Structure formats: structure tokens, C-alpha cells
Amino acid sequence: MVGFRLKSINRKIVGLRSIDLTGQVFERLTVLEIAKKTPYYSSELFWLCLCTCGTKKIIRSGSLRSGVVKSCGCLRREATIERNKARAKQ
Ligand SMILES: [Zn+2]
């Protein structure tokens, strides 16, 4: 039964291969390659992305395409620092 399950999941992944994000840039993230560790329970693809800060992160296909994720997390971190700076000036 395990073999059968694997086969059906592989078919799903191949079907989604048409959405190839390799080389695409999403704000700070450049998609390097498809992540090999796609969780077995997910029908979505995961991509290994390189952030402009040098951090590599695995991100869901949907998160990239919808623009929810734009960095490894540094963008949000920087925004928080800027906000705190602005607050400190007041
Ligand atoms: Zn980053």
C-alpha cells in the first residue's frame, strides 16, 4: 500500500511541475531549485530560495506566487527595526 501511495503522490508532483519557478525572483528571493524535501502530505511544491541577505530557505509554491513571502524573514526583521528606530526618535 505504501508503494501505491508514493506513486500517486509522484504523479501529483509531476503534474505541478508545469509551474516551474526556477530562476524567478520574488522581491528578495531568487528561486534556486525545487526543494527535495517536499512534505509527503502536501500537494504543493516547495522551492529552495536564496534571499539577498544570503540565507537559503525552503518556501511553499503558493506563498511565493501569492506574494505572501518576499524574503527569508529579514525583510520583516528590518521593518521592525526601522519601526523601533522611528519610535525611539519621537
Ligand atoms: Zn533575507
PDB file of the backbone (N, CA, C, O) and the ligand in Angstrom, with CONECT records:
HET     ZN  A 101       1
ATOM      1  N   MET A   1       0.833  -1.211   0.000  1.00  0.00           N
ATOM      2  CA  MET A   1       0.000   0.000   0.000  1.00  0.00           C
ATOM      3  C   MET A   1       0.864   1.256   0.000  1.00  0.00           C
ATOM      4  O   MET A   1       0.496   2.288  -0.562  1.00  0.00           O
ATOM      5  N   VAL A   2       2.022   1.140   0.645  1.00  0.00           N
ATOM      6  CA  VAL A   2       2.912   2.304   0.713  1.00  0.00           C
ATOM      7  C   VAL A   2       3.384   2.675  -0.694  1.00  0.00           C
ATOM      8  O   VAL A   2       3.455   3.846  -1.065  1.00  0.00           O
ATOM      9  N   GLY A   3       3.699   1.637  -1.454  1.00  0.00           N
ATOM     10  CA  GLY A   3       4.165   1.867  -2.828  1.00  0.00           C
ATOM     11  C   GLY A   3       3.114   2.584  -3.652  1.00  0.00           C
ATOM     12  O   GLY A   3       3.428   3.489  -4.425  1.00  0.00           O
ATOM     13  N   PHE A   4       1.888   2.182  -3.486  1.00  0.00           N
ATOM     14  CA  PHE A   4       0.792   2.799  -4.235  1.00  0.00           C
ATOM     15  C   PHE A   4       0.676   4.277  -3.891  1.00  0.00           C
ATOM     16  O   PHE A   4       0.505   5.127  -4.764  1.00  0.00           O
ATOM     17  N   ARG A   5       0.773   4.561  -2.591  1.00  0.00           N
ATOM     18  CA  ARG A   5       0.654   5.956  -2.145  1.00  0.00           C
ATOM     19  C   ARG A   5       1.753   6.829  -2.745  1.00  0.00           C
ATOM     20  O   ARG A   5       1.507   7.947  -3.197  1.00  0.00           O
ATOM     21  N   LEU A   6       2.951   6.296  -2.738  1.00  0.00           N
ATOM     22  CA  LEU A   6       4.085   7.045  -3.281  1.00  0.00           C
ATOM     23  C   LEU A   6       3.863   7.366  -4.749  1.00  0.00           C
ATOM     24  O   LEU A   6       4.140   8.473  -5.210  1.00  0.00           O
ATOM     25  N   LYS A   7       3.358   6.375  -5.475  1.00  0.00           N
ATOM     26  CA  LYS A   7       3.156   6.545  -6.905  1.00  0.00           C
ATOM     27  C   LYS A   7       2.158   7.673  -7.180  1.00  0.00           C
ATOM     28  O   LYS A   7       2.379   8.509  -8.056  1.00  0.00           O
ATOM     29  N   SER A   8       1.066   7.683  -6.427  1.00  0.00           N
ATOM     30  CA  SER A   8       0.047   8.699  -6.677  1.00  0.00           C
ATOM     31  C   SER A   8       0.562  10.087  -6.314  1.00  0.00           C
ATOM     32  O   SER A   8       0.194  11.077  -6.946  1.00  0.00           O
ATOM     33  N   ILE A   9       1.411  10.156  -5.298  1.00  0.00           N
ATOM     34  CA  ILE A   9       1.974  11.458  -4.923  1.00  0.00           C
ATOM     35  C   ILE A   9       2.944  11.938  -5.999  1.00  0.00           C
ATOM     36  O   ILE A   9       2.957  13.117  -6.352  1.00  0.00           O
ATOM     37  N   ASN A  10       3.754  11.017  -6.515  1.00  0.00           N
ATOM     38  CA  ASN A  10       4.688  11.399  -7.571  1.00  0.00           C
ATOM     39  C   ASN A  10       3.949  11.950  -8.779  1.00  0.00           C
ATOM     40  O   ASN A  10       4.401  12.907  -9.408  1.00  0.00           O
ATOM     41  N   ARG A  11       2.840  11.359  -9.094  1.00  0.00           N
ATOM     42  CA  ARG A  11       2.066  11.808 -10.251  1.00  0.00           C
ATOM     43  C   ARG A  11       1.592  13.248 -10.006  1.00  0.00           C
ATOM     44  O   ARG A  11       1.620  14.090 -10.904  1.00  0.00           O
ATOM     45  N   LYS A  12       1.167  13.498  -8.796  1.00  0.00           N
ATOM     46  CA  LYS A  12       0.702  14.829  -8.415  1.00  0.00           C
ATOM     47  C   LYS A  12       1.816  15.856  -8.611  1.00  0.00           C
ATOM     48  O   LYS A  12       1.599  16.934  -9.166  1.00  0.00           O
ATOM     49  N   ILE A  13       3.014  15.497  -8.144  1.00  0.00           N
ATOM     50  CA  ILE A  13       4.149  16.425  -8.226  1.00  0.00           C
ATOM     51  C   ILE A  13       4.516  16.680  -9.685  1.00  0.00           C
ATOM     52  O   ILE A  13       4.782  17.819 -10.071  1.00  0.00           O
ATOM     53  N   VAL A  14       4.531  15.635 -10.483  1.00  0.00           N
ATOM     54  CA  VAL A  14       4.866  15.795 -11.896  1.00  0.00           C
ATOM     55  C   VAL A  14       3.846  16.713 -12.564  1.00  0.00           C
ATOM     56  O   VAL A  14       4.193  17.538 -13.410  1.00  0.00           O
ATOM     57  N   GLY A  15       2.595  16.557 -12.173  1.00  0.00           N
ATOM     58  CA  GLY A  15       1.546  17.391 -12.742  1.00  0.00           C
ATOM     59  C   GLY A  15       1.751  18.858 -12.429  1.00  0.00           C
ATOM     60  O   GLY A  15       1.390  19.730 -13.219  1.00  0.00           O
ATOM     61  N   LEU A  16       2.328  19.122 -11.283  1.00  0.00           N
ATOM     62  CA  LEU A  16       2.543  20.504 -10.874  1.00  0.00           C
ATOM     63  C   LEU A  16       3.859  21.063 -11.396  1.00  0.00           C
ATOM     64  O   LEU A  16       4.131  22.255 -11.252  1.00  0.00           O
ATOM     65  N   ARG A  17       4.652  20.229 -11.986  1.00  0.00           N
ATOM     66  CA  ARG A  17       5.964  20.660 -12.485  1.00  0.00           C
ATOM     67  C   ARG A  17       5.829  21.769 -13.519  1.00  0.00           C
ATOM     68  O   ARG A  17       6.769  22.532 -13.738  1.00  0.00           O
ATOM     69  N   SER A  18       4.666  21.862 -14.154  1.00  0.00           N
ATOM     70  CA  SER A  18       4.476  22.881 -15.174  1.00  0.00           C
ATOM     71  C   SER A  18       4.665  24.275 -14.575  1.00  0.00           C
ATOM     72  O   SER A  18       5.032  25.223 -15.270  1.00  0.00           O
ATOM     73  N   ILE A  19       4.405  24.377 -13.269  1.00  0.00           N
ATOM     74  CA  ILE A  19       4.621  25.655 -12.600  1.00  0.00           C
ATOM     75  C   ILE A  19       6.070  25.677 -12.133  1.00  0.00           C
ATOM     76  O   ILE A  19       6.358  25.451 -10.957  1.00  0.00           O
ATOM     77  N   ASP A  20       6.959  25.945 -13.044  1.00  0.00           N
ATOM     78  CA  ASP A  20       8.379  25.947 -12.696  1.00  0.00           C
ATOM     79  C   ASP A  20       8.813  27.362 -12.332  1.00  0.00           C
ATOM     80  O   ASP A  20       8.783  28.270 -13.163  1.00  0.00           O
ATOM     81  N   LEU A  21       9.208  27.529 -11.097  1.00  0.00           N
ATOM     82  CA  LEU A  21       9.587  28.857 -10.615  1.00  0.00           C
ATOM     83  C   LEU A  21      11.103  29.051 -10.598  1.00  0.00           C
ATOM     84  O   LEU A  21      11.592  30.089 -10.153  1.00  0.00           O
ATOM     85  N   THR A  22      11.845  28.058 -11.079  1.00  0.00           N
ATOM     86  CA  THR A  22      13.303  28.137 -11.035  1.00  0.00           C
ATOM     87  C   THR A  22      13.806  29.401 -11.734  1.00  0.00           C
ATOM     88  O   THR A  22      13.445  29.686 -12.876  1.00  0.00           O
ATOM     89  N   GLY A  23      14.642  30.143 -11.026  1.00  0.00           N
ATOM     90  CA  GLY A  23      15.237  31.344 -11.604  1.00  0.00           C
ATOM     91  C   GLY A  23      14.382  32.589 -11.432  1.00  0.00           C
ATOM     92  O   GLY A  23      14.845  33.701 -11.689  1.00  0.00           O
ATOM     93  N   GLN A  24      13.151  32.414 -11.005  1.00  0.00           N
ATOM     94  CA  GLN A  24      12.280  33.568 -10.829  1.00  0.00           C
ATOM     95  C   GLN A  24      12.627  34.320  -9.551  1.00  0.00           C
ATOM     96  O   GLN A  24      13.096  33.737  -8.573  1.00  0.00           O
ATOM     97  N   VAL A  25      12.387  35.610  -9.581  1.00  0.00           N
ATOM     98  CA  VAL A  25      12.715  36.451  -8.430  1.00  0.00           C
ATOM     99  C   VAL A  25      11.422  36.974  -7.818  1.00  0.00           C
ATOM    100  O   VAL A  25      10.571  37.540  -8.506  1.00  0.00           O
ATOM    101  N   PHE A  26      11.297  36.775  -6.529  1.00  0.00           N
ATOM    102  CA  PHE A  26      10.149  37.273  -5.783  1.00  0.00           C
ATOM    103  C   PHE A  26      10.671  38.235  -4.729  1.00  0.00           C
ATOM    104  O   PHE A  26      11.067  37.839  -3.632  1.00  0.00           O
ATOM    105  N   GLU A  27      10.659  39.511  -5.094  1.00  0.00           N
ATOM    106  CA  GLU A  27      11.191  40.533  -4.189  1.00  0.00           C
ATOM    107  C   GLU A  27      12.645  40.214  -3.848  1.00  0.00           C
ATOM    108  O   GLU A  27      13.519  40.429  -4.688  1.00  0.00           O
ATOM    109  N   ARG A  28      12.935  39.713  -2.659  1.00  0.00           N
ATOM    110  CA  ARG A  28      14.323  39.428  -2.271  1.00  0.00           C
ATOM    111  C   ARG A  28      14.747  37.999  -2.566  1.00  0.00           C
ATOM    112  O   ARG A  28      15.925  37.659  -2.464  1.00  0.00           O
ATOM    113  N   LEU A  29      13.791  37.175  -2.927  1.00  0.00           N
ATOM    114  CA  LEU A  29      14.075  35.753  -3.082  1.00  0.00           C
ATOM    115  C   LEU A  29      14.281  35.358  -4.537  1.00  0.00           C
ATOM    116  O   LEU A  29      13.496  35.718  -5.415  1.00  0.00           O
ATOM    117  N   THR A  30      15.345  34.614  -4.770  1.00  0.00           N
ATOM    118  CA  THR A  30      15.564  34.021  -6.076  1.00  0.00           C
ATOM    119  C   THR A  30      15.389  32.519  -5.924  1.00  0.00           C
ATOM    120  O   THR A  30      16.003  31.897  -5.057  1.00  0.00           O
ATOM    121  N   VAL A  31      14.555  31.949  -6.766  1.00  0.00           N
ATOM    122  CA  VAL A  31      14.303  30.512  -6.672  1.00  0.00           C
ATOM    123  C   VAL A  31      15.470  29.758  -7.300  1.00  0.00           C
ATOM    124  O   VAL A  31      15.765  29.921  -8.483  1.00  0.00           O
ATOM    125  N   LEU A  32      16.118  28.944  -6.502  1.00  0.00           N
ATOM    126  CA  LEU A  32      17.284  28.195  -6.977  1.00  0.00           C
ATOM    127  C   LEU A  32      16.874  26.881  -7.622  1.00  0.00           C
ATOM    128  O   LEU A  32      17.279  26.569  -8.742  1.00  0.00           O
ATOM    129  N   GLU A  33      16.073  26.123  -6.905  1.00  0.00           N
ATOM    130  CA  GLU A  33      15.678  24.808  -7.414  1.00  0.00           C
ATOM    131  C   GLU A  33      14.511  24.272  -6.604  1.00  0.00           C
ATOM    132  O   GLU A  33      14.147  24.813  -5.560  1.00  0.00           O
ATOM    133  N   ILE A  34      13.947  23.211  -7.109  1.00  0.00           N
ATOM    134  CA  ILE A  34      12.856  22.579  -6.390  1.00  0.00           C
ATOM    135  C   ILE A  34      13.428  21.922  -5.133  1.00  0.00           C
ATOM    136  O   ILE A  34      14.471  21.271  -5.178  1.00  0.00           O
ATOM    137  N   ALA A  35      12.735  22.100  -4.025  1.00  0.00           N
ATOM    138  CA  ALA A  35      13.198  21.514  -2.769  1.00  0.00           C
ATOM    139  C   ALA A  35      12.940  20.018  -2.796  1.00  0.00           C
ATOM    140  O   ALA A  35      11.858  19.565  -3.171  1.00  0.00           O
ATOM    141  N   LYS A  36      13.940  19.266  -2.397  1.00  0.00           N
ATOM    142  CA  LYS A  36      13.795  17.809  -2.455  1.00  0.00           C
ATOM    143  C   LYS A  36      12.933  17.304  -1.322  1.00  0.00           C
ATOM    144  O   LYS A  36      12.381  16.205  -1.391  1.00  0.00           O
ATOM    145  N   LYS A  37      12.816  18.103  -0.281  1.00  0.00           N
ATOM    146  CA  LYS A  37      12.086  17.644   0.894  1.00  0.00           C
ATOM    147  C   LYS A  37      10.639  18.128   0.916  1.00  0.00           C
ATOM    148  O   LYS A  37      10.168  18.608   1.947  1.00  0.00           O
ATOM    149  N   THR A  38       9.944  18.012  -0.180  1.00  0.00           N
ATOM    150  CA  THR A  38       8.537  18.364  -0.178  1.00  0.00           C
ATOM    151  C   THR A  38       7.802  17.421   0.763  1.00  0.00           C
ATOM    152  O   THR A  38       7.886  16.204   0.594  1.00  0.00           O
ATOM    153  N   PRO A  39       7.090  17.947   1.741  1.00  0.00           N
ATOM    154  CA  PRO A  39       6.383  17.054   2.669  1.00  0.00           C
ATOM    155  C   PRO A  39       5.421  16.151   1.911  1.00  0.00           C
ATOM    156  O   PRO A  39       4.716  16.595   1.006  1.00  0.00           O
ATOM    157  N   TYR A  40       5.402  14.898   2.288  1.00  0.00           N
ATOM    158  CA  TYR A  40       4.590  13.915   1.560  1.00  0.00           C
ATOM    159  C   TYR A  40       3.108  14.248   1.580  1.00  0.00           C
ATOM    160  O   TYR A  40       2.359  13.847   0.689  1.00  0.00           O
ATOM    161  N   TYR A  41       2.688  14.992   2.615  1.00  0.00           N
ATOM    162  CA  TYR A  41       1.266  15.279   2.754  1.00  0.00           C
ATOM    163  C   TYR A  41       0.828  16.486   1.942  1.00  0.00           C
ATOM    164  O   TYR A  41      -0.363  16.783   1.847  1.00  0.00           O
ATOM    165  N   SER A  42       1.788  17.174   1.362  1.00  0.00           N
ATOM    166  CA  SER A  42       1.441  18.406   0.659  1.00  0.00           C
ATOM    167  C   SER A  42       1.383  18.182  -0.841  1.00  0.00           C
ATOM    168  O   SER A  42       2.240  17.506  -1.411  1.00  0.00           O
ATOM    169  N   SER A  43       0.380  18.743  -1.471  1.00  0.00           N
ATOM    170  CA  SER A  43       0.284  18.656  -2.922  1.00  0.00           C
ATOM    171  C   SER A  43       1.000  19.840  -3.567  1.00  0.00           C
ATOM    172  O   SER A  43       1.131  19.915  -4.788  1.00  0.00           O
ATOM    173  N   GLU A  44       1.459  20.757  -2.727  1.00  0.00           N
ATOM    174  CA  GLU A  44       2.151  21.929  -3.245  1.00  0.00           C
ATOM    175  C   GLU A  44       3.640  21.662  -3.360  1.00  0.00           C
ATOM    176  O   GLU A  44       4.188  20.822  -2.646  1.00  0.00           O
ATOM    177  N   LEU A  45       4.278  22.366  -4.242  1.00  0.00           N
ATOM    178  CA  LEU A  45       5.716  22.237  -4.376  1.00  0.00           C
ATOM    179  C   LEU A  45       6.406  23.207  -3.427  1.00  0.00           C
ATOM    180  O   LEU A  45       5.877  24.266  -3.089  1.00  0.00           O
ATOM    181  N   PHE A  46       7.583  22.820  -3.015  1.00  0.00           N
ATOM    182  CA  PHE A  46       8.416  23.681  -2.182  1.00  0.00           C
ATOM    183  C   PHE A  46       9.676  24.008  -2.964  1.00  0.00           C
ATOM    184  O   PHE A  46      10.205  23.175  -3.700  1.00  0.00           O
ATOM    185  N   TRP A  47      10.145  25.231  -2.792  1.00  0.00           N
ATOM    186  CA  TRP A  47      11.305  25.679  -3.557  1.00  0.00           C
ATOM    187  C   TRP A  47      12.421  26.138  -2.634  1.00  0.00           C
ATOM    188  O   TRP A  47      12.188  26.759  -1.597  1.00  0.00           O
ATOM    189  N   LEU A  48      13.636  25.813  -3.044  1.00  0.00           N
ATOM    190  CA  LEU A  48      14.800  26.304  -2.315  1.00  0.00           C
ATOM    191  C   LEU A  48      15.112  27.694  -2.862  1.00  0.00           C
ATOM    192  O   LEU A  48      15.426  27.852  -4.042  1.00  0.00           O
ATOM    193  N   CYS A  49      15.022  28.691  -2.000  1.00  0.00           N
ATOM    194  CA  CYS A  49      15.201  30.077  -2.432  1.00  0.00           C
ATOM    195  C   CYS A  49      16.405  30.697  -1.757  1.00  0.00           C
ATOM    196  O   CYS A  49      16.746  30.371  -0.620  1.00  0.00           O
ATOM    197  N   LEU A  50      17.039  31.597  -2.485  1.00  0.00           N
ATOM    198  CA  LEU A  50      18.167  32.340  -1.929  1.00  0.00           C
ATOM    199  C   LEU A  50      17.739  33.790  -1.738  1.00  0.00           C
ATOM    200  O   LEU A  50      17.329  34.468  -2.680  1.00  0.00           O
ATOM    201  N   CYS A  51      17.846  34.240  -0.506  1.00  0.00           N
ATOM    202  CA  CYS A  51      17.492  35.614  -0.177  1.00  0.00           C
ATOM    203  C   CYS A  51      18.686  36.517  -0.483  1.00  0.00           C
ATOM    204  O   CYS A  51      19.824  36.052  -0.530  1.00  0.00           O
ATOM    205  N   THR A  52      18.425  37.798  -0.689  1.00  0.00           N
ATOM    206  CA  THR A  52      19.522  38.733  -0.986  1.00  0.00           C
ATOM    207  C   THR A  52      20.486  38.852   0.195  1.00  0.00           C
ATOM    208  O   THR A  52      21.625  39.284   0.017  1.00  0.00           O
ATOM    209  N   CYS A  53      20.047  38.475   1.395  1.00  0.00           N
ATOM    210  CA  CYS A  53      20.927  38.535   2.563  1.00  0.00           C
ATOM    211  C   CYS A  53      21.822  37.301   2.642  1.00  0.00           C
ATOM    212  O   CYS A  53      22.702  37.219   3.499  1.00  0.00           O
ATOM    213  N   GLY A  54      21.596  36.349   1.753  1.00  0.00           N
ATOM    214  CA  GLY A  54      22.457  35.173   1.708  1.00  0.00           C
ATOM    215  C   GLY A  54      21.864  33.941   2.358  1.00  0.00           C
ATOM    216  O   GLY A  54      22.469  32.870   2.333  1.00  0.00           O
ATOM    217  N   THR A  55      20.687  34.083   2.937  1.00  0.00           N
ATOM    218  CA  THR A  55      20.044  32.954   3.612  1.00  0.00           C
ATOM    219  C   THR A  55      19.262  32.124   2.602  1.00  0.00           C
ATOM    220  O   THR A  55      18.560  32.651   1.740  1.00  0.00           O
ATOM    221  N   LYS A  56      19.405  30.825   2.737  1.00  0.00           N
ATOM    222  CA  LYS A  56      18.628  29.927   1.889  1.00  0.00           C
ATOM    223  C   LYS A  56      17.434  29.426   2.680  1.00  0.00           C
ATOM    224  O   LYS A  56      17.545  29.070   3.853  1.00  0.00           O
ATOM    225  N   LYS A  57      16.302  29.408   2.018  1.00  0.00           N
ATOM    226  CA  LYS A  57      15.108  28.978   2.712  1.00  0.00           C
ATOM    227  C   LYS A  57      14.201  28.200   1.771  1.00  0.00           C
ATOM    228  O   LYS A  57      14.139  28.469   0.571  1.00  0.00           O
ATOM    229  N   ILE A  58      13.502  27.231   2.346  1.00  0.00           N
ATOM    230  CA  ILE A  58      12.556  26.445   1.546  1.00  0.00           C
ATOM    231  C   ILE A  58      11.167  27.049   1.723  1.00  0.00           C
ATOM    232  O   ILE A  58      10.665  27.174   2.840  1.00  0.00           O
ATOM    233  N   ILE A  59      10.568  27.413   0.617  1.00  0.00           N
ATOM    234  CA  ILE A  59       9.291  28.126   0.679  1.00  0.00           C
ATOM    235  C   ILE A  59       8.259  27.474  -0.239  1.00  0.00           C
ATOM    236  O   ILE A  59       8.575  26.981  -1.322  1.00  0.00           O
ATOM    237  N   ARG A  60       7.057  27.490   0.221  1.00  0.00           N
ATOM    238  CA  ARG A  60       5.930  26.906  -0.489  1.00  0.00           C
ATOM    239  C   ARG A  60       5.658  27.663  -1.791  1.00  0.00           C
ATOM    240  O   ARG A  60       5.770  28.887  -1.854  1.00  0.00           O
ATOM    241  N   SER A  61       5.306  26.917  -2.800  1.00  0.00           N
ATOM    242  CA  SER A  61       4.985  27.486  -4.098  1.00  0.00           C
ATOM    243  C   SER A  61       3.900  28.570  -3.986  1.00  0.00           C
ATOM    244  O   SER A  61       4.031  29.656  -4.550  1.00  0.00           O
ATOM    245  N   GLY A  62       2.855  28.259  -3.266  1.00  0.00           N
ATOM    246  CA  GLY A  62       1.732  29.182  -3.125  1.00  0.00           C
ATOM    247  C   GLY A  62       2.124  30.483  -2.437  1.00  0.00           C
ATOM    248  O   GLY A  62       1.640  31.556  -2.800  1.00  0.00           O
ATOM    249  N   SER A  63       2.998  30.386  -1.448  1.00  0.00           N
ATOM    250  CA  SER A  63       3.439  31.566  -0.720  1.00  0.00           C
ATOM    251  C   SER A  63       4.242  32.497  -1.614  1.00  0.00           C
ATOM    252  O   SER A  63       4.140  33.720  -1.512  1.00  0.00           O
ATOM    253  N   LEU A  64       5.031  31.908  -2.480  1.00  0.00           N
ATOM    254  CA  LEU A  64       5.835  32.721  -3.399  1.00  0.00           C
ATOM    255  C   LEU A  64       4.943  33.398  -4.423  1.00  0.00           C
ATOM    256  O   LEU A  64       5.045  34.601  -4.662  1.00  0.00           O
ATOM    257  N   ARG A  65       4.076  32.613  -5.015  1.00  0.00           N
ATOM    258  CA  ARG A  65       3.264  33.119  -6.126  1.00  0.00           C
ATOM    259  C   ARG A  65       2.233  34.131  -5.672  1.00  0.00           C
ATOM    260  O   ARG A  65       1.857  35.024  -6.432  1.00  0.00           O
ATOM    261  N   SER A  66       1.775  33.998  -4.442  1.00  0.00           N
ATOM    262  CA  SER A  66       0.779  34.942  -3.949  1.00  0.00           C
ATOM    263  C   SER A  66       1.444  36.189  -3.355  1.00  0.00           C
ATOM    264  O   SER A  66       0.774  37.175  -3.047  1.00  0.00           O
ATOM    265  N   GLY A  67       2.769  36.128  -3.200  1.00  0.00           N
ATOM    266  CA  GLY A  67       3.489  37.287  -2.686  1.00  0.00           C
ATOM    267  C   GLY A  67       3.457  37.416  -1.174  1.00  0.00           C
ATOM    268  O   GLY A  67       3.829  38.453  -0.625  1.00  0.00           O
ATOM    269  N   VAL A  68       3.018  36.379  -0.512  1.00  0.00           N
ATOM    270  CA  VAL A  68       2.970  36.398   0.955  1.00  0.00           C
ATOM    271  C   VAL A  68       4.390  36.418   1.518  1.00  0.00           C
ATOM    272  O   VAL A  68       4.686  37.133   2.475  1.00  0.00           O
ATOM    273  N   VAL A  69       5.256  35.618   0.905  1.00  0.00           N
ATOM    274  CA  VAL A  69       6.643  35.543   1.361  1.00  0.00           C
ATOM    275  C   VAL A  69       7.526  36.273   0.353  1.00  0.00           C
ATOM    276  O   VAL A  69       7.531  35.948  -0.834  1.00  0.00           O
ATOM    277  N   LYS A  70       8.268  37.258   0.841  1.00  0.00           N
ATOM    278  CA  LYS A  70       9.120  38.062  -0.047  1.00  0.00           C
ATOM    279  C   LYS A  70      10.583  38.011   0.347  1.00  0.00           C
ATOM    280  O   LYS A  70      11.449  38.527  -0.359  1.00  0.00           O
ATOM    281  N   SER A  71      10.846  37.388   1.472  1.00  0.00           N
ATOM    282  CA  SER A  71      12.230  37.285   1.932  1.00  0.00           C
ATOM    283  C   SER A  71      12.333  36.090   2.864  1.00  0.00           C
ATOM    284  O   SER A  71      11.350  35.395   3.119  1.00  0.00           O
ATOM    285  N   CYS A  72      13.550  35.860   3.371  1.00  0.00           N
ATOM    286  CA  CYS A  72      13.740  34.746   4.297  1.00  0.00           C
ATOM    287  C   CYS A  72      13.156  35.090   5.662  1.00  0.00           C
ATOM    288  O   CYS A  72      13.063  34.246   6.553  1.00  0.00           O
ATOM    289  N   GLY A  73      12.769  36.344   5.797  1.00  0.00           N
ATOM    290  CA  GLY A  73      12.304  36.817   7.097  1.00  0.00           C
ATOM    291  C   GLY A  73      13.025  38.099   7.479  1.00  0.00           C
ATOM    292  O   GLY A  73      12.625  38.802   8.407  1.00  0.00           O
ATOM    293  N   CYS A  74      14.100  38.395   6.745  1.00  0.00           N
ATOM    294  CA  CYS A  74      14.916  39.568   7.068  1.00  0.00           C
ATOM    295  C   CYS A  74      14.157  40.853   6.755  1.00  0.00           C
ATOM    296  O   CYS A  74      14.352  41.873   7.417  1.00  0.00           O
ATOM    297  N   LEU A  75      13.306  40.803   5.759  1.00  0.00           N
ATOM    298  CA  LEU A  75      12.530  41.991   5.375  1.00  0.00           C
ATOM    299  C   LEU A  75      11.659  42.441   6.547  1.00  0.00           C
ATOM    300  O   LEU A  75      11.590  43.625   6.876  1.00  0.00           O
ATOM    301  N   ARG A  76      11.010  41.484   7.154  1.00  0.00           N
ATOM    302  CA  ARG A  76      10.146  41.789   8.295  1.00  0.00           C
ATOM    303  C   ARG A  76      10.989  42.247   9.490  1.00  0.00           C
ATOM    304  O   ARG A  76      10.621  43.179  10.205  1.00  0.00           O
ATOM    305  N   ARG A  77      12.125  41.572   9.690  1.00  0.00           N
ATOM    306  CA  ARG A  77      13.024  41.929  10.777  1.00  0.00           C
ATOM    307  C   ARG A  77      13.487  43.369  10.636  1.00  0.00           C
ATOM    308  O   ARG A  77      13.494  44.128  11.605  1.00  0.00           O
ATOM    309  N   GLU A  78      13.880  43.744   9.403  1.00  0.00           N
ATOM    310  CA  GLU A  78      14.344  45.106   9.144  1.00  0.00           C
ATOM    311  C   GLU A  78      13.231  46.110   9.363  1.00  0.00           C
ATOM    312  O   GLU A  78      13.456  47.183   9.922  1.00  0.00           O
ATOM    313  N   ALA A  79      12.040  45.767   8.930  1.00  0.00           N
ATOM    314  CA  ALA A  79      10.898  46.664   9.096  1.00  0.00           C
ATOM    315  C   ALA A  79      10.641  46.916  10.575  1.00  0.00           C
ATOM    316  O   ALA A  79      10.326  48.037  10.973  1.00  0.00           O
ATOM    317  N   THR A  80      10.772  45.892  11.373  1.00  0.00           N
ATOM    318  CA  THR A  80      10.567  46.029  12.821  1.00  0.00           C
ATOM    319  C   THR A  80      11.634  46.932  13.415  1.00  0.00           C
ATOM    320  O   THR A  80      11.338  47.782  14.254  1.00  0.00           O
ATOM    321  N   ILE A  81      12.874  46.748  12.982  1.00  0.00           N
ATOM    322  CA  ILE A  81      13.974  47.580  13.487  1.00  0.00           C
ATOM    323  C   ILE A  81      13.731  49.043  13.122  1.00  0.00           C
ATOM    324  O   ILE A  81      13.914  49.940  13.944  1.00  0.00           O
ATOM    325  N   GLU A  82      13.313  49.268  11.863  1.00  0.00           N
ATOM    326  CA  GLU A  82      13.042  50.632  11.403  1.00  0.00           C
ATOM    327  C   GLU A  82      11.924  51.262  12.217  1.00  0.00           C
ATOM    328  O   GLU A  82      11.994  52.429  12.604  1.00  0.00           O
ATOM    329  N   ARG A  83      10.905  50.476  12.466  1.00  0.00           N
ATOM    330  CA  ARG A  83       9.763  50.972  13.255  1.00  0.00           C
ATOM    331  C   ARG A  83      10.213  51.363  14.659  1.00  0.00           C
ATOM    332  O   ARG A  83       9.826  52.401  15.196  1.00  0.00           O
ATOM    333  N   ASN A  84      11.043  50.497  15.231  1.00  0.00           N
ATOM    334  CA  ASN A  84      11.539  50.767  16.585  1.00  0.00           C
ATOM    335  C   ASN A  84      12.408  52.024  16.600  1.00  0.00           C
ATOM    336  O   ASN A  84      12.349  52.821  17.537  1.00  0.00           O
ATOM    337  N   LYS A  85      13.221  52.191  15.540  1.00  0.00           N
ATOM    338  CA  LYS A  85      14.069  53.376  15.422  1.00  0.00           C
ATOM    339  C   LYS A  85      13.207  54.629  15.362  1.00  0.00           C
ATOM    340  O   LYS A  85      13.459  55.617  16.054  1.00  0.00           O
ATOM    341  N   ALA A  86      12.192  54.561  14.522  1.00  0.00           N
ATOM    342  CA  ALA A  86      11.301  55.714  14.334  1.00  0.00           C
ATOM    343  C   ALA A  86      10.618  56.052  15.646  1.00  0.00           C
ATOM    344  O   ALA A  86      10.429  57.223  15.974  1.00  0.00           O
ATOM    345  N   ARG A  87      10.253  55.034  16.386  1.00  0.00           N
ATOM    346  CA  ARG A  87       9.575  55.241  17.666  1.00  0.00           C
ATOM    347  C   ARG A  87      10.544  55.876  18.675  1.00  0.00           C
ATOM    348  O   ARG A  87      10.166  56.739  19.466  1.00  0.00           O
ATOM    349  N   ALA A  88      11.783  55.429  18.622  1.00  0.00           N
ATOM    350  CA  ALA A  88      12.791  55.921  19.581  1.00  0.00           C
ATOM    351  C   ALA A  88      13.067  57.406  19.370  1.00  0.00           C
ATOM    352  O   ALA A  88      13.416  58.125  20.307  1.00  0.00           O
ATOM    353  N   LYS A  89      12.902  57.862  18.102  1.00  0.00           N
ATOM    354  CA  LYS A  89      13.168  59.269  17.770  1.00  0.00           C
ATOM    355  C   LYS A  89      12.121  60.204  18.340  1.00  0.00           C
ATOM    356  O   LYS A  89      12.400  61.364  18.641  1.00  0.00           O
ATOM    357  N   GLN A  90      10.916  59.685  18.483  1.00  0.00           N
ATOM    358  CA  GLN A  90       9.801  60.539  18.919  1.00  0.00           C
ATOM    359  C   GLN A  90       9.963  60.989  20.378  1.00  0.00           C
ATOM    360  O   GLN A  90       9.113  61.711  20.900  1.00  0.00           O
TER     361      GLN A  90
HETATM  362 ZN    ZN A 101      16.952  37.514   3.961  1.00  0.00          ZN2+
END
